[in-house]
Each structure stands twice: as structure tokens, then as C-alpha cells.
Amino acid sequence: MRKLMVTTLIFFLAFFCVHFNEVEARGYGWGYKKNSNHEIPDVGKYSEILREHGAYYVDGSGEKTLYLTFDNGYEQGFTDEILDVLKKERVPATFFVTGHYVNSATDLIKRMVDEGHIIGNHSYHHPDFTTVNKDVMKRELETLEQAVSKASKQKDIKYVRPPKGMFNQQTLEWANELGYIHVFWSIAIIDWDTNAQKGWQYAYDQVMNQVHPGAIILLHAVSEDNAKALGKIIQDLKKEGYTFKSLDDFVLKEKLPQPIYGY
């Protein structure tokens, strides 16, 4: 009986380990160790994985530069207000959108592009890329790009933000082959639940407590808190010496050859 129990336990542990490794290998959920020291958050092993595949989550130059990004899956009525603030403050942003958003908020897509913002790819149907094959991922990205091209003057898309923040080495490689650059984030707040908004002060405090040089900030445009807090966030960060630039500025800087000093 004891021998049977030991054999059963070994079998269970072997099954659990294999199953766990399969789940781990299938995909990673983007995350980082949050801090309030105004330092770049630690992302552990993800940093090396991103570096190997030309993906980004932060500008590590040390410059007091910030990059505003928004994820837009559907419209809740606050994006016009957000765009008004960005226009007034002369701040560029990148909006990662889905097919539903493009089709239901075409005028806003056009306005984003007309006012100098970048449209990023958040996929057409918002699937977890780590659970689909390359052909499906390709179709998701290309269909969204075609929809944006039809709705605005932006004819191609360079940046992708994976749905749900899910990725692995394979999806990063596929994106590279398809001509996309993965862009994650180093600041995010719990802001997407439209039934649990906490007031503009919450959004303001969360961003200001986490801010650090080179941050790529993720906000959701469905949040009323974000819309109400955005102007003060931008104004106060400018007072602290931060400047806001676009992802194009960042990636161009990253890809330029570094100067060689010496004689």
C-alpha cells in the first residue's frame, strides 16, 4: 500500500511539473516590481528577453523623458477630453487600438492621427497571442492595420502592444518578422474598470508616485479618472523637469549609433 502511495505521488508530481512547465512556456504575463523611489522598476528575466528581440518597456537613458500611451478597446466618452488636454499641452501620445475601437470610433481615430498622435496595434479581436499560431497573429495585426489605414492618414503601424500583456519568445520573434516592435510599459494603474473609478486624485497620485525618468506610461482611455487628472499630471510633471516625447523619438534614439568618445 505504501509503495502504491509513493508511486502515485511520484506520478502526480511528475505530471504537475510537466504541466507547470508547459503553462510557463506558453506565455508570460507582463509585470514588474513597483516602487515609489522614482526608479525604473525591476522586470527580472523579462529585461533580457525583450532586449534579445528589440522590444521596449522603458527608456533607460536616464533622461527625464516620458512617453504617454493609451490602450483603447472601446469608447466610453472620455477620449475627446483626453485629446483636448494633449492638444492644449502639446504632448504627443500613442493609442493602441483594437478593431472594435476603430470601427466604432472612426472619427476619433482620424482626430488622433490629424493631431499628430501615433496609432499602435492592439490586435483586431484582442486574442492572447501566446495561444494562437503565427498565421492568426499575422491576420490580427494586418486586419487592424488595414482598418486604421482606411479610417485615417496613417498607412502603416510600427508598434504593437500584446492583448492582456501576454507574450513569449515566439510571439516576439513573430512580431519582428512581421515588422512590428513590441512596446510594454513601466507605469500602469488600476484604471480600466469603469464601474470602480476612484476619482481624479487617485489617478494623479498613482502616476506621480510611480513616475521615473524614461517611463512609458500606460493609461486606459475609458477611465474618467484619467481624463480628469491628465491635465494636472502633465503640468506638474513638466514643472518637475520632465518632457513628453513620442515613441518615434524614443525608438529613433535607440537605433541611432552611439557616439564614440576618445582621440
C-alpha positions as CSV (number, residue, x, y, z in Angstrom):
1,M,0.0,0.0,0.0
2,R,2.8,2.4,0.9
3,K,4.6,1.5,-2.3
4,L,1.4,2.3,-4.2
5,M,1.1,5.7,-2.5
6,V,4.7,6.6,-3.2
7,T,4.3,5.6,-6.9
8,T,1.1,7.7,-7.1
9,L,2.8,10.7,-5.5
10,I,5.7,10.5,-7.9
11,F,3.4,10.3,-10.9
12,F,1.4,13.2,-9.6
13,L,4.5,15.4,-9.1
14,A,5.8,14.4,-12.5
15,F,2.5,15.4,-14.1
16,F,2.4,18.6,-12.2
17,C,5.9,19.6,-13.1
18,V,5.4,18.9,-16.8
19,H,2.0,20.7,-16.8
20,F,3.5,23.7,-15.0
21,N,6.4,23.9,-17.4
22,E,4.0,23.8,-20.4
23,V,1.9,26.6,-18.9
24,E,5.1,28.7,-18.1
25,A,6.4,28.1,-21.6
26,R,3.1,29.0,-23.3
27,G,3.2,32.6,-22.3
28,Y,4.4,35.3,-19.8
29,G,2.1,38.0,-18.4
30,W,3.9,41.4,-18.4
31,G,4.6,42.6,-14.9
32,Y,7.2,44.5,-12.8
33,K,8.1,45.2,-9.3
34,K,6.5,48.5,-8.5
35,N,8.4,51.1,-6.4
36,S,7.8,54.6,-5.2
37,N,11.5,55.7,-5.3
38,H,11.1,57.2,-8.8
39,E,13.4,54.5,-10.2
40,I,13.0,52.2,-13.2
41,P,11.0,49.1,-11.9
42,D,12.7,45.7,-11.9
43,V,11.2,43.3,-14.5
44,G,13.6,40.4,-13.8
45,K,14.2,38.0,-16.6
46,Y,11.9,39.9,-18.9
47,S,14.5,42.6,-19.4
48,E,16.9,40.2,-21.2
49,I,14.1,38.6,-23.2
50,L,12.9,42.0,-24.5
51,R,16.5,43.1,-25.3
52,E,17.0,40.0,-27.4
53,H,14.0,40.8,-29.5
54,G,14.2,44.5,-29.8
55,A,11.2,45.2,-27.6
56,Y,10.9,48.0,-25.0
57,Y,9.2,48.9,-21.8
58,V,11.3,51.9,-20.7
59,D,13.9,54.4,-21.9
60,G,16.9,53.6,-19.8
61,S,19.0,56.6,-20.9
62,G,18.4,58.4,-17.6
63,E,16.9,61.5,-19.3
64,K,13.8,63.0,-17.8
65,T,11.7,62.0,-20.7
66,L,8.2,60.4,-20.6
67,Y,6.1,58.6,-23.2
68,L,2.3,58.6,-22.9
69,T,0.5,55.6,-24.2
70,F,-3.2,54.7,-24.1
71,D,-5.0,51.4,-24.6
72,N,-8.3,51.8,-26.4
73,G,-10.6,48.7,-26.7
74,Y,-13.9,50.6,-26.7
75,E,-15.0,54.2,-26.3
76,Q,-16.5,55.4,-23.0
77,G,-16.8,59.1,-24.0
78,F,-13.6,60.4,-22.5
79,T,-11.2,60.3,-25.4
80,D,-12.2,63.7,-26.8
81,E,-11.4,65.2,-23.4
82,I,-8.0,63.5,-23.3
83,L,-7.2,64.7,-26.8
84,D,-8.2,68.2,-25.8
85,V,-5.7,68.1,-23.0
86,L,-2.9,66.7,-25.2
87,K,-3.5,69.4,-27.8
88,K,-3.5,72.2,-25.2
89,E,-0.3,70.9,-23.5
90,R,1.3,70.0,-26.9
91,V,2.0,66.4,-25.7
92,P,2.2,63.5,-28.2
93,A,0.8,60.1,-27.3
94,T,0.4,56.6,-28.8
95,F,-3.0,55.0,-28.8
96,F,-3.0,51.2,-29.0
97,V,-6.4,50.3,-30.5
98,T,-8.5,47.2,-31.4
99,G,-10.7,46.6,-34.4
100,H,-13.8,47.3,-32.4
101,Y,-12.5,50.7,-31.4
102,V,-11.5,51.6,-35.0
103,N,-14.9,50.6,-36.3
104,S,-17.0,52.2,-33.6
105,A,-14.9,55.4,-33.1
106,T,-13.6,56.2,-36.6
107,D,-13.8,60.0,-36.1
108,L,-11.6,59.7,-33.0
109,I,-9.0,57.6,-34.9
110,K,-8.9,60.3,-37.6
111,R,-8.6,63.0,-35.0
112,M,-5.7,61.2,-33.2
113,V,-3.7,61.0,-36.5
114,D,-4.6,64.5,-37.7
115,E,-3.4,66.0,-34.4
116,G,0.0,64.2,-34.6
117,H,-0.5,61.1,-32.4
118,I,0.5,57.6,-33.3
119,I,-1.8,54.7,-33.6
120,G,-0.4,51.4,-32.3
121,N,-1.7,47.9,-32.9
122,H,-3.5,46.2,-30.0
123,S,-4.8,43.5,-32.4
124,Y,-8.2,43.3,-34.2
125,H,-10.1,40.9,-31.9
126,H,-7.9,41.1,-28.8
127,P,-6.7,37.5,-28.5
128,D,-3.9,36.2,-26.3
129,F,-1.1,35.9,-28.9
130,T,0.5,33.1,-27.0
131,T,-2.4,30.8,-27.6
132,V,-2.6,31.3,-31.4
133,N,-0.4,30.4,-34.3
134,K,1.6,32.8,-36.5
135,D,-1.0,33.0,-39.2
136,V,-3.7,34.1,-36.8
137,M,-1.4,36.6,-35.2
138,K,-0.5,38.0,-38.6
139,R,-4.1,38.3,-39.6
140,E,-5.0,40.0,-36.4
141,L,-2.2,42.6,-36.9
142,E,-2.7,43.2,-40.6
143,T,-6.5,43.4,-40.4
144,L,-6.2,46.1,-37.7
145,E,-3.6,48.0,-39.7
146,Q,-5.9,48.0,-42.8
147,A,-8.7,49.3,-40.7
148,V,-6.6,52.2,-39.4
149,S,-5.4,53.0,-42.9
150,K,-8.9,53.2,-44.1
151,A,-10.0,55.4,-41.2
152,S,-7.1,57.8,-41.2
153,K,-4.0,59.2,-42.9
154,Q,-1.7,56.7,-41.0
155,K,-1.0,54.0,-43.6
156,D,1.2,51.6,-41.5
157,I,1.8,50.7,-37.9
158,K,5.1,50.1,-36.3
159,Y,4.3,49.4,-32.7
160,V,2.3,46.5,-31.1
161,R,1.1,46.1,-27.6
162,P,0.0,42.5,-27.0
163,P,-3.5,41.9,-25.7
164,K,-3.6,41.3,-21.9
165,G,0.2,41.9,-21.9
166,M,0.8,38.2,-22.8
167,F,4.0,37.3,-24.7
168,N,6.8,34.8,-25.1
169,Q,9.9,34.4,-27.2
170,Q,7.9,33.0,-30.1
171,T,5.4,35.9,-30.3
172,L,8.2,38.4,-30.0
173,E,10.0,36.8,-32.9
174,W,6.8,36.6,-35.0
175,A,6.2,40.3,-34.4
176,N,9.8,41.1,-35.6
177,E,9.3,39.1,-38.7
178,L,6.1,40.9,-39.4
179,G,7.8,44.3,-39.0
180,Y,6.5,45.2,-35.5
181,I,8.1,46.4,-32.3
182,H,6.7,45.3,-29.0
183,V,6.1,48.2,-26.6
184,F,5.2,47.3,-22.9
185,W,5.2,49.8,-20.0
186,S,6.9,50.8,-16.8
187,I,4.0,52.6,-15.2
188,A,0.4,51.5,-15.1
189,I,-2.5,51.9,-12.7
190,I,-5.8,50.0,-12.0
191,D,-8.0,52.2,-14.2
192,W,-9.9,50.0,-16.6
193,D,-12.9,49.2,-14.5
194,T,-15.5,51.8,-15.5
195,N,-17.7,50.7,-12.5
196,A,-14.9,51.3,-10.0
197,Q,-13.5,54.7,-10.7
198,K,-11.9,56.3,-7.6
199,G,-11.7,60.0,-8.5
200,W,-9.1,62.1,-10.3
201,Q,-6.9,62.3,-7.3
202,Y,-6.3,58.5,-7.3
203,A,-5.1,58.6,-10.9
204,Y,-2.9,61.6,-10.2
205,D,-1.3,60.1,-7.1
206,Q,-0.7,56.7,-8.7
207,V,1.2,58.2,-11.7
208,M,3.1,60.8,-9.6
209,N,4.2,58.2,-7.1
210,Q,5.5,55.8,-9.7
211,V,7.0,58.3,-12.2
212,H,10.6,57.9,-13.1
213,P,13.0,59.1,-15.9
214,G,12.3,57.3,-19.2
215,A,8.9,55.9,-18.2
216,I,6.5,54.5,-20.7
217,I,3.1,55.2,-19.1
218,L,0.1,53.1,-19.8
219,L,-3.4,54.6,-19.2
220,H,-6.8,53.4,-20.4
221,A,-8.9,56.0,-22.2
222,V,-12.1,54.5,-20.7
223,S,-11.2,55.9,-17.3
224,E,-12.9,59.1,-16.3
225,D,-10.3,59.5,-13.5
226,N,-7.6,59.6,-16.1
227,A,-9.4,62.2,-18.3
228,K,-9.9,64.4,-15.3
229,A,-6.4,64.0,-13.9
230,L,-4.4,64.2,-17.1
231,G,-4.0,67.9,-17.4
232,K,-2.6,68.3,-13.8
233,I,-0.4,65.2,-14.3
234,I,1.2,66.7,-17.4
235,Q,1.5,70.2,-16.0
236,D,3.1,69.1,-12.7
237,L,5.5,66.7,-14.4
238,K,6.6,69.5,-16.6
239,K,7.3,71.6,-13.5
240,E,9.5,68.7,-12.2
241,G,11.6,69.0,-15.4
242,Y,10.1,66.1,-17.4
243,T,9.4,66.4,-21.1
244,F,7.0,64.3,-23.1
245,K,8.0,62.7,-26.4
246,S,6.6,60.2,-28.9
247,L,7.6,56.6,-29.3
248,D,9.1,57.5,-32.6
249,D,11.5,59.9,-30.9
250,F,12.5,57.1,-28.4
251,V,13.0,54.3,-31.0
252,L,14.9,56.6,-33.3
253,K,17.2,57.4,-30.4
254,E,17.6,53.8,-29.5
255,K,18.5,52.8,-33.1
256,L,21.0,55.6,-33.8
257,P,24.6,54.5,-33.4
258,Q,26.1,55.7,-30.1
259,P,28.8,58.4,-30.3
260,I,32.4,57.2,-29.8
261,Y,34.4,59.4,-27.5
262,G,38.2,59.5,-27.5
263,Y,41.2,60.6,-29.5
